Structures are given as structure tokens and as C-alpha cells.
Amino acid sequence: MKIPSEPIGSIPRSPELVAAITNPSGNADLQKLYADAITDTLKHLEKTGSPVITDGEQTKSSFATYPLEGLTNLTAEGMRIDFEDGHSRQLPLLTSGPFRYGNYAVKYLTAAQKLTSLPVKQAVISASALSLIYPAAGIEGYSQAEFIADLINECEKDIRSCLEQGAYKVQMDFTEGRLSLKLDPSGGVLKHFIDLNNQVFDRFTKEEQQKLGVHVCPGGDHDSTHSADIDYAGLIPALFTLNVGSFYLQLASEPDRPKVLQIIKQHLKPSQKAFVGVIDVLNPVIESKEEVRDRVLEAAEFIPLNQLGTTDDCGFSPFCDDVSTTRETAFAKIKARIEGTALAEKELLA
């Protein structure tokens, strides 16, 4: 396709898998359920016609905390993220150093690559999100500066191992970017996050940076968001200073898409691609391919064709217990994205 189209990452898990994950004392064979879920997800993504696929994050505890699995130097009393519907998610806190990942994303990538011949992209969590696990009171004998140095090393390792394994692209999830402006409207926290993530990206060559991307959205969990009320105008100018080649931007659910597209147009650099969200993952109604086509045509009025791509607004189930969207709906929406992008491409290249 001339207009590339890529998924964000997560696909809803089956009810059987969710039950086994949330009730590990049951009799279900979790490893077999995991293996079956990856196989089934890849098979259905291939059927959508998607030229690039993911493992659907079927075996990740969540998009944000997979590196913390198995660590013993954590406590539960970390930062709480509140969603509009009243539910919340809470990060853990680090209790001692040094900080090392307990789990790396290359594990998921390798498992998926064995089961498909299509290109596989891999999502990783940002250094900025994980920086929030360091306690405000500090850790005796392990300074914040030492923690940040370790964090940057680990985040680089997480990305580099995926590139070395042949990932089509490595996408850093940066949902806390928009949230930061809710917590600190001055933009100071956002600037800190951008600087921290660029310390990771700057360890890669210009060629490698073209295989890296960043995803932003206002959160998407149980059909609710944490920062949809924050204007993109505060985020996008800083966002496009990140040293990567691709940006995956929630857009389908925005109330004023032309306004956002105009801001993107102003700040998108020649070496960067904007993958605009054309699927609203929080809306159970499945978009028609014609609706998707029209959203792509709208975006093409602002973004040069050679810098335009399409994606979904967010992952469909970024936390393992989120059952607000069915697998069938997710695959149908992805199929609509692929077919609608093709329709738009046909018109634009006619």
C-alpha cells in the first residue's frame, strides 16, 4: 500500500483467557491458553488484510508494566491514574536499586514471528512512564540520577533487542504525554518526559530512528479515557521534537479533527510520518470502509501523501482485564481500516 496502515498493539483477550489470568488459582492451563491466543490473534489479523501485525499483547499483563514482572523491589503504593468513568489504575513504587527490567518485549516479538510470515511490529513502554515508579522521597543509597541512568539503559536494551530480532517497527507507548498536561498545565512535566525519551532515542542512528515510533492517546481503558479534555495544541509541538520516524496519533474520536490536523501540518518534519487514527476503539459501532476512506481523505488535505499513514486510535485492550470490546469487534474495525485506507488511496492516486 502507498498509504501504510499499522495497528497500535493490543487485541481483546478471549473470556476464557481473561478468566484464567484474573483467577490464576483455577484449573485452566494458562500457558496453553496463551499459546492458543497468540496463534488465533495472528490468524485473524492476517485475515483482515493488515500488511503489518502484532501479537495483540495477549500475554502482556499490561502495555505499561510488563518490564516490572517478577521484580521483588516494588511496593503497590505508586501513582494513581484516574479515568473519566471513575475507575483508576495504579503504578507500583520502587523500593531499592539497582533498577533492571524483569521482562523484555523481545520475548513477545520472537514468539509471534515464529507463527507468521508477515512483518511484526512491537510496542514497548516509554522511559517516561517508568520514571514514575521512583518515589518522591527518594531511596537511600540509590539516587534518582542513578535510577534514571539505569532506566535509560534498560529502555534502550528493550528497544534494541527488538530491532536486532527483526521487528518491522518498534513503537513506544507515550499515553502519559497528554496526561502530563492535565497534571502540570505549564508543560514542565511534558518537557521533562520528552527530554527523557529523547535520551533513549538519541542512542540510535538516524537509520534506526526511522524504525522507531511513538503512540499518543488520551488513554483507553474500559471504554474510558484519562485526558481527552486536554487540547492537542499543548502536546503536538513538543511531540514532534521526539527523534523518531513515525507518530501514531489518536484522531478518530477527536471532536475537531481539522483543528488537530492543522497543528500536525505545522509541526510535522520532512523525515517524519503521521499515522492518523481512523478507528475509534472506544465506540462499539464498527466503522464502514467508506467512513474510514473519508477520514483518510480529510487527513490528506493537511498531510503530504508520502508522510501519511493510518492506524487505530489506541490499542483495543491495553490492560489484560479489559473486556469492554469483543475480539470480533476489534478485528472487524481493523478490517475496515485496511479496506477504507485502500479506498482512499485509490482516490488519491487516481
Sequence and secondary structure as in RCSB ss.txt:
>XXXX:A:sequence
MKIPSEPIGSIPRSPELVAAITNPSGNADLQKLYADAITDTLKHLEKTGSPVITDGEQTKSSFATYPLEGLTNLT
AEGMRIDFEDGHSRQLPLLTSGPFRYGNYAVKYLTAAQKLTSLPVKQAVISASALSLIYPAAGIEGYSQAEFIAD
LINECEKDIRSCLEQGAYKVQMDFTEGRLSLKLDPSGGVLKHFIDLNNQVFDRFTKEEQQKLGVHVCPGGDHDST
HSADIDYAGLIPALFTLNVGSFYLQLASEPDRPKVLQIIKQHLKPSQKAFVGVIDVLNPVIESKEEVRDRVLEAA
EFIPLNQLGTTDDCGFSPFCDDVSTTRETAFAKIKARIEGTALAEKELLA
>XXXX:A:secstr
  S B   S     HHHHHHHH TTSS  HHHHHHHHHHHHHHHHHHTT SSB  TTTT SBTTTGGGTT SSEE
S   EEE TTS EEE  EE SS    S  THHHHHHHHTT SS B EEEE HHHHGGGS TT BTTB HHHHHHH
HHHHHHHHHHHHHHTT S EEEE THHHHHHHH TTSHHHHHHHHHHHHHHTTS HHHHTTEEEEE S  BTTB 
SSTTS GGGTHHHHTTSS SEEEE  TT S HHHHHHHHHHH  TT EEEEEEE TT  S   HHHHHHHHHHHH
TTS GGGEEEEESS S SBTT  SS HHHHHHHHHHHHHHHHHHHHHHT 
